[in-house]
């Protein structure tokens, strides 16, 4: 039987994971087996810049902490996994999706965003959403197109009125 000290250490880790789950906008579980140390360090640095963090826990402890979220499927917890806890919704998803494309060792398994459990396909759809700045630029370009067309129309109408005089 496990010692009291060992059980308390495991309970504190489960509580730590549970707190991170509650305080994260997005959570991504991915397989990292085969990544070298420099790639993991680079990924962690990029995530840190996006106010997110990557942690590696034992699957049994992570499964226990995630039991209330709906991520109970056994296939998510096979083999070595890493978990990204993001303080924003899209930024960590975009970062890990880029790493998955560039590195064969990374495979997104599942995640949680907006309190909903997502599979890898949904996470990839989220990754394709442009950034907030990109969406604002697209919106502004759409408005400018209509303003430009309106100005051309008014100019042509003014020229037509001048010709009729």
C-alpha positions as CSV (number, residue, x, y, z in Angstrom):
1,X,0.0,0.0,0.0
2,X,1.2,3.5,-0.8
3,X,2.5,5.6,2.0
4,X,0.7,8.6,3.3
5,X,3.3,11.0,1.9
6,X,3.0,9.5,-1.5
7,X,-0.8,9.7,-1.5
8,X,-0.7,13.3,-0.4
9,X,1.8,14.2,-3.2
10,X,-0.5,12.5,-5.7
11,X,-3.6,14.3,-4.3
12,X,-1.8,17.7,-4.6
13,X,-0.9,17.0,-8.2
14,X,-4.5,16.1,-9.0
15,X,-5.7,19.3,-7.3
16,X,-3.1,21.3,-9.3
17,X,-4.4,19.8,-12.5
18,X,-8.0,20.5,-11.5
19,X,-7.2,24.1,-10.7
20,X,-5.5,24.5,-14.1
21,X,-8.5,23.0,-15.8
22,X,-10.8,25.5,-14.1
23,X,-8.6,28.5,-14.9
24,X,-7.9,27.7,-18.6
25,X,-9.8,29.0,-21.7
26,X,-8.5,26.1,-23.8
27,X,-6.9,22.8,-23.0
28,X,-5.2,20.5,-25.5
29,X,-4.0,17.0,-24.9
30,X,-1.4,15.8,-27.4
31,X,1.2,13.0,-27.8
32,X,4.8,14.2,-27.9
33,X,6.6,10.9,-28.1
34,X,9.6,11.3,-30.4
35,X,10.1,15.1,-29.9
36,X,13.6,16.0,-28.9
37,X,14.4,18.3,-26.0
38,X,15.1,21.3,-28.1
39,X,11.7,21.1,-29.8
40,X,9.9,20.7,-26.5
41,X,11.8,23.7,-25.1
42,X,11.0,25.8,-28.2
43,X,7.3,24.8,-27.9
44,X,7.2,25.7,-24.2
45,X,8.8,29.1,-24.9
46,X,6.3,29.9,-27.6
47,X,3.4,28.8,-25.4
48,X,4.8,30.9,-22.5
49,X,4.8,34.0,-24.8
50,X,1.1,33.3,-25.4
51,X,0.4,33.1,-21.7
52,X,0.0,29.3,-21.8
53,X,1.9,26.4,-20.5
54,X,2.7,22.8,-21.3
55,X,2.8,20.3,-18.6
56,X,3.5,16.5,-18.5
57,X,1.7,14.5,-15.9
58,X,1.3,10.8,-15.3
59,X,-1.8,9.6,-17.2
60,X,-3.5,8.1,-14.1
61,X,-3.3,11.4,-12.2
62,X,-4.4,13.4,-15.3
63,X,-7.3,11.0,-15.9
64,X,-8.4,11.4,-12.4
65,X,-8.4,15.3,-12.6
66,X,-10.1,15.3,-16.0
67,X,-12.8,12.8,-14.9
68,X,-15.4,15.6,-14.4
69,X,-14.8,17.1,-17.8
70,X,-15.9,14.3,-20.1
71,X,-12.4,13.4,-21.3
72,X,-12.8,9.8,-19.9
73,X,-12.1,8.0,-23.2
74,X,-9.2,5.6,-22.7
75,X,-7.6,6.3,-26.1
76,X,-6.8,9.8,-24.9
77,X,-4.7,8.5,-22.1
78,X,-2.6,5.9,-23.8
79,X,1.1,6.5,-24.1
80,X,3.0,9.7,-23.1
81,X,0.8,12.8,-23.2
82,X,1.4,16.5,-22.7
83,X,-1.3,18.9,-21.7
84,X,-1.4,22.6,-22.8
85,X,-3.3,24.9,-20.5
86,X,-4.1,28.1,-22.4
87,X,-5.2,31.4,-20.9
88,X,-6.6,32.4,-24.3
89,X,-8.8,30.4,-26.6
90,X,-7.1,30.3,-30.0
91,X,-3.4,31.2,-29.5
92,X,-2.3,27.8,-27.9
93,X,-4.4,25.9,-30.4
94,X,-2.7,27.7,-33.3
95,X,0.7,27.1,-31.8
96,X,0.3,23.3,-31.3
97,X,-1.4,22.9,-34.7
98,X,1.6,24.5,-36.3
99,X,3.9,22.1,-34.4
100,X,1.8,19.2,-35.5
101,X,2.2,20.1,-39.1
102,X,6.0,20.6,-38.8
103,X,6.7,17.7,-36.5
104,X,5.6,14.1,-37.1
105,X,6.1,13.3,-33.4
106,X,3.3,15.7,-32.3
107,X,-0.3,14.3,-32.5
108,X,-3.2,16.2,-31.1
109,X,-5.6,13.8,-29.3
110,X,-8.3,15.9,-27.8
111,X,-9.0,19.1,-25.9
112,X,-11.5,21.4,-24.2
113,X,-12.5,24.9,-25.4
114,X,-15.3,27.0,-24.1
115,X,-16.1,24.2,-21.7
116,X,-16.8,21.7,-24.5
117,X,-14.8,18.6,-25.2
118,X,-13.4,18.6,-28.8
119,X,-11.7,16.0,-30.9
120,X,-8.6,16.7,-33.1
121,X,-10.7,17.6,-36.1
122,X,-12.5,20.4,-34.3
123,X,-9.2,21.6,-32.8
124,X,-7.8,21.9,-36.4
125,X,-10.9,23.9,-37.4
126,X,-10.3,26.3,-34.5
127,X,-6.7,26.6,-35.7
128,X,-7.8,27.8,-39.1
129,X,-9.7,30.8,-37.7
130,X,-7.8,34.0,-38.3
131,X,-6.6,36.0,-35.4
132,X,-8.6,38.9,-33.9
133,X,-6.5,41.4,-35.8
134,X,-6.9,39.4,-39.1
135,X,-10.7,39.3,-38.6
136,X,-10.8,43.1,-37.9
137,X,-8.7,43.7,-41.1
138,X,-11.0,41.6,-43.1
139,X,-14.0,43.5,-41.7
140,X,-12.4,46.8,-42.4
141,X,-11.5,45.8,-46.0
142,X,-15.2,44.7,-46.6
143,X,-16.4,48.1,-45.3
144,X,-13.8,50.0,-47.4
145,X,-14.9,48.1,-50.6
146,X,-18.5,49.2,-50.1
147,X,-17.4,52.8,-49.4
148,X,-15.2,52.8,-52.5
149,X,-18.1,51.5,-54.7
150,X,-20.4,54.1,-53.2
151,X,-17.9,56.9,-54.0
152,X,-17.5,55.6,-57.6
153,X,-21.3,55.5,-58.0
154,X,-21.8,59.1,-56.7
155,X,-19.0,60.3,-58.9
156,X,-20.5,58.7,-62.0
157,X,-23.9,60.1,-61.1
158,X,-22.4,63.6,-60.7
159,X,-20.7,63.3,-64.1
160,X,-24.0,62.2,-65.7
161,X,-25.8,65.2,-64.2
162,X,-23.1,67.6,-65.5
163,X,-23.5,66.1,-69.0
164,X,-27.2,66.6,-69.0
165,X,-26.9,70.3,-68.4
